Every structure is written in structure tokens, then in C-alpha cells.
């Protein structure tokens, strides 16, 4: 991972809600988020196996390698049962091309979706990340 570890805030400022995901292998998860989904490292704490990621559009997420410290119950794979994260992106096609080049399987899509009958919707694709959390991009 090559990025800043100087503790600076994300370029878009601090989001009001940022999920922190416990992962089995931080390097594998970071490769997915950085190389395939186009996130950048805002800051990291290597001694704690922690990284704070962001995308230019303002999406932010924290990844932390499992250590047992914050695990309130036994964790078994697939992780993330019942959780799905939706990330708004400006260029879904570019991400789809990177996922295809990496032979990353899609769970669904891409497809056009409308929310609650609204005239405006979005184009979504769903995939499972290395820790098996469901990710929707659109």
C-alpha cells in the first residue's frame, strides 16, 4: 500500500457516517478497494492494521484487520450477512472494466434501478468483496 499515513482528513472532509469493516486480510481487501473500486488511502495506521479509504466523490470507509478486539460475537464467513453498502460513483463503467479484467464475479447487474417510484434512479451493480460483504455500486 502506498499512500499517506500522516493522519490528514479525507479530501472531501469527514463524512457523518463511515462504516468500519473488520477484514480477515487487510492487504487483500485494500487491493480490492484501491485497485478495482478506485478508492485512495486518506490515512492509515499500519501498526494497528487500519486504513481509512475515500473516493473523490466523497465515499469513505474504514478497513481494520480482525484482531478480536472489537468482535462482539464469533465471526464466521461469509462476513457481512445482512449488510449491504452502496457507493455512489461517477464512472461505473470504468469500475466494471477493472472488475471484468480481474475476473471478479458480479452478484447482480449492472442494471438500472429506480428508488421508490422516483423518476430519477441510478445504474447499479452488486458484487461481493473479499470479506464477503455485499457491495452495490452506482
Rosetta blueprint (number, residue, H / E / L):
1 X L
2 X L
3 X L
4 X L
5 X L
6 X L
7 X L
8 X L
9 X L
10 X L
11 X L
12 X L
13 X L
14 X L
15 X L
16 X L
17 X L
18 X L
19 X L
20 X E
21 X E
22 X E
23 X E
24 X L
25 X L
26 X H
27 X H
28 X H
29 X H
30 X H
31 X H
32 X H
33 X H
34 X H
35 X H
36 X H
37 X L
38 X L
39 X L
40 X E
41 X E
42 X E
43 X E
44 X E
45 X E
46 X H
47 X H
48 X H
49 X L
50 X E
51 X E
52 X E
53 X E
54 X E
55 X L
56 X L
57 X L
58 X L
59 X L
60 X E
61 X E
62 X E
63 X E
64 X E
65 X E
66 X L
67 X L
68 X L
69 X L
70 X L
71 X L
72 X L
73 X L
74 X L
75 X L
76 X L
77 X L
78 X L
79 X L
80 X L
81 X L
82 X L
83 X L
84 X E
85 X E
86 X E
87 X E
88 X L
89 X L
90 X L
91 X L
92 X H
93 X H
94 X H
95 X H
96 X H
97 X H
98 X H
99 X H
100 X H
101 X H
102 X L
103 X L
104 X L
105 X L
106 X E
107 X E
108 X E
109 X E
110 X E
111 X E
112 X E
113 X E
114 X E
115 X L
116 X L
117 X L
118 X L
119 X L
120 X L
121 X E
122 X E
123 X E
124 X E
125 X E
126 X E
127 X E
128 X E
129 X L
130 X L
131 X L
132 X L
133 X L
134 X E
135 X E
136 X E
137 X E
138 X L
